[in-house]
Amino acid sequence: MKFLRWISSLFLLLFIVGIIFKAGSNLINIVLILSAFLLVLDMFFQRRKSI
């Protein structure tokens, strides 16, 4: 599930860039929620794989 980790890291980077340049507030919130969801999903699948 390294792919999900890369995508969530990219979204997190976009979130940070959005805050620095004060770009669209609703879009920033959506990107942050999506990034958090993907990280949790990746951790869930990684834990399941190790069991």
N, CA, C and O atoms as a Tripos MOL2 file, in Angstrom:
@<TRIPOS>MOLECULE
protein
  204   203    51     0     0
PROTEIN
NO_CHARGES

@<TRIPOS>ATOM
      1 N           0.8120   -1.1960    0.0000 N.3       1 MET1
      2 CA          0.0000    0.0000    0.0000 C.3       1 MET1
      3 C           0.8600    1.2660    0.0000 C.2       1 MET1
      4 O           0.4440    2.3120    0.4990 O.2       1 MET1
      5 N           2.0280    1.1590   -0.5490 N.am      2 LYS2
      6 CA          2.8880    2.3380   -0.6280 C.3       2 LYS2
      7 C           2.2660    3.4210   -1.5000 C.2       2 LYS2
      8 O           2.5250    4.6100   -1.3120 O.2       2 LYS2
      9 N           1.4350    2.9940   -2.4640 N.am      3 PHE3
     10 CA          0.7990    3.9460   -3.3600 C.3       3 PHE3
     11 C          -0.1210    4.8940   -2.5920 C.2       3 PHE3
     12 O          -0.1290    6.0950   -2.8590 O.2       3 PHE3
     13 N          -0.8920    4.3680   -1.6450 N.am      4 LEU4
     14 CA         -1.7720    5.2180   -0.8410 C.3       4 LEU4
     15 C          -0.9640    6.1870    0.0080 C.2       4 LEU4
     16 O          -1.3610    7.3360    0.2020 O.2       4 LEU4
     17 N           0.1650    5.7220    0.5090 N.am      5 ARG5
     18 CA          1.0100    6.6030    1.3150 C.3       5 ARG5
     19 C           1.5690    7.7480    0.4670 C.2       5 ARG5
     20 O           1.6570    8.8810    0.9400 O.2       5 ARG5
     21 N           1.9470    7.4600   -0.7830 N.am      6 TRP6
     22 CA          2.4450    8.5060   -1.6780 C.3       6 TRP6
     23 C           1.3490    9.5230   -1.9910 C.2       6 TRP6
     24 O           1.5890   10.7300   -1.9720 O.2       6 TRP6
     25 N           0.1550    9.0310   -2.2760 N.am      7 ILE7
     26 CA         -0.9520    9.9360   -2.5980 C.3       7 ILE7
     27 C          -1.2960   10.8150   -1.3990 C.2       7 ILE7
     28 O          -1.4810   12.0230   -1.5490 O.2       7 ILE7
     29 N          -1.3810   10.2200   -0.2170 N.am      8 SER8
     30 CA         -1.7190   11.0120    0.9640 C.3       8 SER8
     31 C          -0.6090   12.0180    1.2840 C.2       8 SER8
     32 O          -0.8970   13.1230    1.7440 O.2       8 SER8
     33 N           0.6350   11.6560    1.0500 N.am      9 SER9
     34 CA          1.7350   12.6060    1.2570 C.3       9 SER9
     35 C           1.6530   13.7620    0.2700 C.2       9 SER9
     36 O           1.9220   14.9100    0.6240 O.2       9 SER9
     37 N           1.2820   13.4550   -0.9600 N.am     10 LEU10
     38 CA          1.1110   14.5110   -1.9590 C.3      10 LEU10
     39 C          -0.0150   15.4530   -1.5590 C.2      10 LEU10
     40 O           0.1250   16.6700   -1.6770 O.2      10 LEU10
     41 N          -1.1340   14.9020   -1.0860 N.am     11 PHE11
     42 CA         -2.2450   15.7400   -0.6430 C.3      11 PHE11
     43 C          -1.8490   16.5860    0.5600 C.2      11 PHE11
     44 O          -2.2580   17.7420    0.6680 O.2      11 PHE11
     45 N          -1.0620   16.0230    1.4590 N.am     12 LEU12
     46 CA         -0.5970   16.7780    2.6150 C.3      12 LEU12
     47 C           0.3140   17.9200    2.1780 C.2      12 LEU12
     48 O           0.2440   19.0170    2.7320 O.2      12 LEU12
     49 N           1.1620   17.6700    1.1940 N.am     13 LEU13
     50 CA          2.0250   18.7170    0.6560 C.3      13 LEU13
     51 C           1.1910   19.8210    0.0040 C.2      13 LEU13
     52 O           1.4770   21.0040    0.1870 O.2      13 LEU13
     53 N           0.1620   19.4380   -0.7560 N.am     14 LEU14
     54 CA         -0.7270   20.4290   -1.3610 C.3      14 LEU14
     55 C          -1.4490   21.2440   -0.2910 C.2      14 LEU14
     56 O          -1.6670   22.4430   -0.4640 O.2      14 LEU14
     57 N          -1.8140   20.6050    0.8000 N.am     15 PHE15
     58 CA         -2.4580   21.3010    1.9100 C.3      15 PHE15
     59 C          -1.5280   22.3650    2.4890 C.2      15 PHE15
     60 O          -1.9500   23.4940    2.7370 O.2      15 PHE15
     61 N          -0.2730   22.0070    2.7030 N.am     16 ILE16
     62 CA          0.6950   22.9470    3.2690 C.3      16 ILE16
     63 C           0.9500   24.1080    2.3100 C.2      16 ILE16
     64 O           1.0300   25.2600    2.7340 O.2      16 ILE16
     65 N           1.0760   23.8060    1.0200 N.am     17 VAL17
     66 CA          1.2700   24.8630    0.0200 C.3      17 VAL17
     67 C           0.0480   25.7730   -0.0240 C.2      17 VAL17
     68 O           0.1860   26.9890   -0.1530 O.2      17 VAL17
     69 N          -1.1410   25.1960    0.0800 N.am     18 GLY18
     70 CA         -2.3720   25.9920    0.0930 C.3      18 GLY18
     71 C          -2.4400   26.9310    1.2780 C.2      18 GLY18
     72 O          -2.9230   28.0570    1.1550 O.2      18 GLY18
     73 N          -1.9630   26.4810    2.4210 N.am     19 ILE19
     74 CA         -1.9570   27.3520    3.6020 C.3      19 ILE19
     75 C          -0.9400   28.4740    3.4310 C.2      19 ILE19
     76 O          -1.2140   29.6230    3.7780 O.2      19 ILE19
     77 N           0.2320   28.1440    2.8980 N.am     20 ILE20
     78 CA          1.2770   29.1550    2.7310 C.3      20 ILE20
     79 C           0.8150   30.2600    1.7840 C.2      20 ILE20
     80 O           1.0210   31.4420    2.0600 O.2      20 ILE20
     81 N           0.1890   29.8780    0.6650 N.am     21 PHE21
     82 CA         -0.2330   30.8650   -0.3210 C.3      21 PHE21
     83 C          -1.6810   31.2990   -0.1490 C.2      21 PHE21
     84 O          -2.2090   32.0380   -0.9810 O.2      21 PHE21
     85 N          -2.3360   30.8450    0.9300 N.am     22 LYS22
     86 CA         -3.7120   31.2060    1.2670 C.3      22 LYS22
     87 C          -4.6630   30.9980    0.1010 C.2      22 LYS22
     88 O          -5.4260   31.8920   -0.2660 O.2      22 LYS22
     89 N          -4.6040   29.8020   -0.4760 N.am     23 ALA23
     90 CA         -5.4830   29.4470   -1.5890 C.3      23 ALA23
     91 C          -6.7530   28.8180   -1.0410 C.2      23 ALA23
     92 O          -6.7270   28.2180    0.0340 O.2      23 ALA23
     93 N          -7.8510   28.9410   -1.7520 N.am     24 GLY24
     94 CA         -9.1980   28.4370   -1.4590 C.3      24 GLY24
     95 C          -9.4000   27.6370   -0.1870 C.2      24 GLY24
     96 O          -8.8430   26.5470   -0.0490 O.2      24 GLY24
     97 N         -10.1760   28.1510    0.7310 N.am     25 SER25
     98 CA        -10.3250   27.5230    2.0420 C.3      25 SER25
     99 C         -11.0780   26.1970    1.9900 C.2      25 SER25
    100 O         -10.6830   25.2520    2.6730 O.2      25 SER25
    101 N         -12.1440   26.0950    1.2070 N.am     26 ASN26
    102 CA        -12.8930   24.8340    1.1430 C.3      26 ASN26
    103 C         -12.0590   23.7310    0.5110 C.2      26 ASN26
    104 O         -12.1080   22.5830    0.9540 O.2      26 ASN26
    105 N         -11.3070   24.0660   -0.5030 N.am     27 LEU27
    106 CA        -10.4650   23.0720   -1.1670 C.3      27 LEU27
    107 C          -9.3930   22.5520   -0.2150 C.2      27 LEU27
    108 O          -9.0820   21.3610   -0.2250 O.2      27 LEU27
    109 N          -8.8330   23.4240    0.5950 N.am     28 ILE28
    110 CA         -7.8100   23.0130    1.5520 C.3      28 ILE28
    111 C          -8.3920   22.0220    2.5540 C.2      28 ILE28
    112 O          -7.7460   21.0280    2.8870 O.2      28 ILE28
    113 N          -9.6080   22.2830    3.0370 N.am     29 ASN29
    114 CA        -10.2340   21.3690    3.9950 C.3      29 ASN29
    115 C         -10.5180   20.0160    3.3670 C.2      29 ASN29
    116 O         -10.3210   18.9860    4.0110 O.2      29 ASN29
    117 N         -10.9740   19.9990    2.1330 N.am     30 ILE30
    118 CA        -11.2550   18.7390    1.4430 C.3      30 ILE30
    119 C          -9.9710   17.9420    1.2530 C.2      30 ILE30
    120 O          -9.9590   16.7280    1.4550 O.2      30 ILE30
    121 N          -8.8970   18.6110    0.8670 N.am     31 VAL31
    122 CA         -7.6120   17.9310    0.6610 C.3      31 VAL31
    123 C          -7.0970   17.3580    1.9780 C.2      31 VAL31
    124 O          -6.5720   16.2440    2.0000 O.2      31 VAL31
    125 N          -7.2390   18.0990    3.0740 N.am     32 LEU32
    126 CA         -6.7830   17.6060    4.3720 C.3      32 LEU32
    127 C          -7.5870   16.3860    4.8100 C.2      32 LEU32
    128 O          -7.0120   15.4140    5.3000 O.2      32 LEU32
    129 N          -8.8990   16.4210    4.6420 N.am     33 ILE33
    130 CA         -9.7400   15.2810    5.0160 C.3      33 ILE33
    131 C          -9.4040   14.0690    4.1610 C.2      33 ILE33
    132 O          -9.3200   12.9540    4.6750 O.2      33 ILE33
    133 N          -9.2130   14.2730    2.8690 N.am     34 LEU34
    134 CA         -8.8660   13.1730    1.9730 C.3      34 LEU34
    135 C          -7.5120   12.5710    2.3400 C.2      34 LEU34
    136 O          -7.3430   11.3520    2.3180 O.2      34 LEU34
    137 N          -6.5660   13.4150    2.6720 N.am     35 SER35
    138 CA         -5.2400   12.9340    3.0580 C.3      35 SER35
    139 C          -5.3040   12.1180    4.3480 C.2      35 SER35
    140 O          -4.6870   11.0570    4.4420 O.2      35 SER35
    141 N          -6.0370   12.6010    5.3270 N.am     36 ALA36
    142 CA         -6.1710   11.8660    6.5860 C.3      36 ALA36
    143 C          -6.8680   10.5280    6.3650 C.2      36 ALA36
    144 O          -6.4710    9.5180    6.9460 O.2      36 ALA36
    145 N          -7.8990   10.5140    5.5320 N.am     37 PHE37
    146 CA         -8.6180    9.2730    5.2350 C.3      37 PHE37
    147 C          -7.6950    8.2550    4.5710 C.2      37 PHE37
    148 O          -7.7200    7.0760    4.9230 O.2      37 PHE37
    149 N          -6.8890    8.6990    3.6200 N.am     38 LEU38
    150 CA         -5.9810    7.7790    2.9390 C.3      38 LEU38
    151 C          -4.9010    7.2420    3.8760 C.2      38 LEU38
    152 O          -4.5190    6.0760    3.7700 O.2      38 LEU38
    153 N          -4.4070    8.0710    4.7840 N.am     39 LEU39
    154 CA         -3.4120    7.5930    5.7480 C.3      39 LEU39
    155 C          -4.0020    6.5400    6.6820 C.2      39 LEU39
    156 O          -3.3550    5.5350    6.9760 O.2      39 LEU39
    157 N          -5.2340    6.7710    7.1490 N.am     40 VAL40
    158 CA         -5.8880    5.7920    8.0210 C.3      40 VAL40
    159 C          -6.1500    4.5050    7.2590 C.2      40 VAL40
    160 O          -5.9480    3.4150    7.7940 O.2      40 VAL40
    161 N          -6.5950    4.6180    6.0240 N.am     41 LEU41
    162 CA         -6.8500    3.4430    5.1960 C.3      41 LEU41
    163 C          -5.5620    2.6530    4.9740 C.2      41 LEU41
    164 O          -5.5710    1.4240    5.0350 O.2      41 LEU41
    165 N          -4.4720    3.3420    4.7200 N.am     42 ASP42
    166 CA         -3.1820    2.6840    4.5190 C.3      42 ASP42
    167 C          -2.7290    1.9780    5.7930 C.2      42 ASP42
    168 O          -2.2310    0.8540    5.7330 O.2      42 ASP42
    169 N          -2.8970    2.6240    6.9390 N.am     43 MET43
    170 CA         -2.5070    1.9960    8.1990 C.3      43 MET43
    171 C          -3.3670    0.7680    8.4830 C.2      43 MET43
    172 O          -2.8620   -0.2250    9.0060 O.2      43 MET43
    173 N          -4.6450    0.8180    8.1500 N.am     44 PHE44
    174 CA         -5.5400   -0.3200    8.3570 C.3      44 PHE44
    175 C          -5.1060   -1.5100    7.5140 C.2      44 PHE44
    176 O          -5.0320   -2.6310    8.0160 O.2      44 PHE44
    177 N          -4.8200   -1.2770    6.2360 N.am     45 PHE45
    178 CA         -4.4020   -2.3690    5.3640 C.3      45 PHE45
    179 C          -3.0170   -2.8920    5.7330 C.2      45 PHE45
    180 O          -2.7540   -4.0860    5.5930 O.2      45 PHE45
    181 N          -2.1390   -2.0280    6.1970 N.am     46 GLN46
    182 CA         -0.8040   -2.4580    6.5970 C.3      46 GLN46
    183 C          -0.8890   -3.3350    7.8500 C.2      46 GLN46
    184 O          -0.1860   -4.3410    7.9470 O.2      46 GLN46
    185 N          -1.7280   -2.9670    8.7900 N.am     47 ARG47
    186 CA         -1.8840   -3.7570   10.0100 C.3      47 ARG47
    187 C          -2.4970   -5.1120    9.6770 C.2      47 ARG47
    188 O          -2.0880   -6.1320   10.2310 O.2      47 ARG47
    189 N          -3.4620   -5.1260    8.7880 N.am     48 ARG48
    190 CA         -4.1210   -6.3670    8.3990 C.3      48 ARG48
    191 C          -3.1400   -7.2990    7.6880 C.2      48 ARG48
    192 O          -3.1990   -8.5160    7.8620 O.2      48 ARG48
    193 N          -2.2450   -6.7290    6.8940 N.am     49 LYS49
    194 CA         -1.2640   -7.5350    6.1600 C.3      49 LYS49
    195 C          -0.2630   -8.1850    7.1160 C.2      49 LYS49
    196 O           0.1830   -9.3040    6.8640 O.2      49 LYS49
    197 N           0.0960   -7.5090    8.2000 N.am     50 SER50
    198 CA          1.1020   -8.0300    9.1220 C.3      50 SER50
    199 C           0.5490   -9.1090   10.0510 C.2      50 SER50
    200 O           1.3220   -9.8410   10.6690 O.2      50 SER50
    201 N          -0.7610   -9.2160   10.1590 N.am     51 ILE51
    202 CA         -1.3650  -10.2190   11.0540 C.3      51 ILE51
    203 C          -1.3020  -11.5870   10.4450 C.2      51 ILE51
    204 O          -1.7610  -12.5550   11.0520 O.2      51 ILE51
@<TRIPOS>BOND
     1     1     2 1
     2     2     3 1
     3     3     4 2
     4     3     5 am
     5     5     6 1
     6     6     7 1
     7     7     8 2
     8     7     9 am
     9     9    10 1
    10    10    11 1
    11    11    12 2
    12    11    13 am
    13    13    14 1
    14    14    15 1
    15    15    16 2
    16    15    17 am
    17    17    18 1
    18    18    19 1
    19    19    20 2
    20    19    21 am
    21    21    22 1
    22    22    23 1
    23    23    24 2
    24    23    25 am
    25    25    26 1
    26    26    27 1
    27    27    28 2
    28    27    29 am
    29    29    30 1
    30    30    31 1
    31    31    32 2
    32    31    33 am
    33    33    34 1
    34    34    35 1
    35    35    36 2
    36    35    37 am
    37    37    38 1
    38    38    39 1
    39    39    40 2
    40    39    41 am
    41    41    42 1
    42    42    43 1
    43    43    44 2
    44    43    45 am
    45    45    46 1
    46    46    47 1
    47    47    48 2
    48    47    49 am
    49    49    50 1
    50    50    51 1
    51    51    52 2
    52    51    53 am
    53    53    54 1
    54    54    55 1
    55    55    56 2
    56    55    57 am
    57    57    58 1
    58    58    59 1
    59    59    60 2
    60    59    61 am
    61    61    62 1
    62    62    63 1
    63    63    64 2
    64    63    65 am
    65    65    66 1
    66    66    67 1
    67    67    68 2
    68    67    69 am
    69    69    70 1
    70    70    71 1
    71    71    72 2
    72    71    73 am
    73    73    74 1
    74    74    75 1
    75    75    76 2
    76    75    77 am
    77    77    78 1
    78    78    79 1
    79    79    80 2
    80    79    81 am
    81    81    82 1
    82    82    83 1
    83    83    84 2
    84    83    85 am
    85    85    86 1
    86    86    87 1
    87    87    88 2
    88    87    89 am
    89    89    90 1
    90    90    91 1
    91    91    92 2
    92    91    93 am
    93    93    94 1
    94    94    95 1
    95    95    96 2
    96    95    97 am
    97    97    98 1
    98    98    99 1
    99    99   100 2
   100    99   101 am
   101   101   102 1
   102   102   103 1
   103   103   104 2
   104   103   105 am
   105   105   106 1
   106   106   107 1
   107   107   108 2
   108   107   109 am
   109   109   110 1
   110   110   111 1
   111   111   112 2
   112   111   113 am
   113   113   114 1
   114   114   115 1
   115   115   116 2
   116   115   117 am
   117   117   118 1
   118   118   119 1
   119   119   120 2
   120   119   121 am
   121   121   122 1
   122   122   123 1
   123   123   124 2
   124   123   125 am
   125   125   126 1
   126   126   127 1
   127   127   128 2
   128   127   129 am
   129   129   130 1
   130   130   131 1
   131   131   132 2
   132   131   133 am
   133   133   134 1
   134   134   135 1
   135   135   136 2
   136   135   137 am
   137   137   138 1
   138   138   139 1
   139   139   140 2
   140   139   141 am
   141   141   142 1
   142   142   143 1
   143   143   144 2
   144   143   145 am
   145   145   146 1
   146   146   147 1
   147   147   148 2
   148   147   149 am
   149   149   150 1
   150   150   151 1
   151   151   152 2
   152   151   153 am
   153   153   154 1
   154   154   155 1
   155   155   156 2
   156   155   157 am
   157   157   158 1
   158   158   159 1
   159   159   160 2
   160   159   161 am
   161   161   162 1
   162   162   163 1
   163   163   164 2
   164   163   165 am
   165   165   166 1
   166   166   167 1
   167   167   168 2
   168   167   169 am
   169   169   170 1
   170   170   171 1
   171   171   172 2
   172   171   173 am
   173   173   174 1
   174   174   175 1
   175   175   176 2
   176   175   177 am
   177   177   178 1
   178   178   179 1
   179   179   180 2
   180   179   181 am
   181   181   182 1
   182   182   183 1
   183   183   184 2
   184   183   185 am
   185   185   186 1
   186   186   187 1
   187   187   188 2
   188   187   189 am
   189   189   190 1
   190   190   191 1
   191   191   192 2
   192   191   193 am
   193   193   194 1
   194   194   195 1
   195   195   196 2
   196   195   197 am
   197   197   198 1
   198   198   199 1
   199   199   200 2
   200   199   201 am
   201   201   202 1
   202   202   203 1
   203   203   204 2
@<TRIPOS>SUBSTRUCTURE
     1 MET1         2 RESIDUE 1 A MET
     2 LYS2         6 RESIDUE 1 A LYS
     3 PHE3        10 RESIDUE 1 A PHE
     4 LEU4        14 RESIDUE 1 A LEU
     5 ARG5        18 RESIDUE 1 A ARG
     6 TRP6        22 RESIDUE 1 A TRP
     7 ILE7        26 RESIDUE 1 A ILE
     8 SER8        30 RESIDUE 1 A SER
     9 SER9        34 RESIDUE 1 A SER
    10 LEU10       38 RESIDUE 1 A LEU
    11 PHE11       42 RESIDUE 1 A PHE
    12 LEU12       46 RESIDUE 1 A LEU
    13 LEU13       50 RESIDUE 1 A LEU
    14 LEU14       54 RESIDUE 1 A LEU
    15 PHE15       58 RESIDUE 1 A PHE
    16 ILE16       62 RESIDUE 1 A ILE
    17 VAL17       66 RESIDUE 1 A VAL
    18 GLY18       70 RESIDUE 1 A GLY
    19 ILE19       74 RESIDUE 1 A ILE
    20 ILE20       78 RESIDUE 1 A ILE
    21 PHE21       82 RESIDUE 1 A PHE
    22 LYS22       86 RESIDUE 1 A LYS
    23 ALA23       90 RESIDUE 1 A ALA
    24 GLY24       94 RESIDUE 1 A GLY
    25 SER25       98 RESIDUE 1 A SER
    26 ASN26      102 RESIDUE 1 A ASN
    27 LEU27      106 RESIDUE 1 A LEU
    28 ILE28      110 RESIDUE 1 A ILE
    29 ASN29      114 RESIDUE 1 A ASN
    30 ILE30      118 RESIDUE 1 A ILE
    31 VAL31      122 RESIDUE 1 A VAL
    32 LEU32      126 RESIDUE 1 A LEU
    33 ILE33      130 RESIDUE 1 A ILE
    34 LEU34      134 RESIDUE 1 A LEU
    35 SER35      138 RESIDUE 1 A SER
    36 ALA36      142 RESIDUE 1 A ALA
    37 PHE37      146 RESIDUE 1 A PHE
    38 LEU38      150 RESIDUE 1 A LEU
    39 LEU39      154 RESIDUE 1 A LEU
    40 VAL40      158 RESIDUE 1 A VAL
    41 LEU41      162 RESIDUE 1 A LEU
    42 ASP42      166 RESIDUE 1 A ASP
    43 MET43      170 RESIDUE 1 A MET
    44 PHE44      174 RESIDUE 1 A PHE
    45 PHE45      178 RESIDUE 1 A PHE
    46 GLN46      182 RESIDUE 1 A GLN
    47 ARG47      186 RESIDUE 1 A ARG
    48 ARG48      190 RESIDUE 1 A ARG
    49 LYS49      194 RESIDUE 1 A LYS
    50 SER50      198 RESIDUE 1 A SER
    51 ILE51      202 RESIDUE 1 A ILE
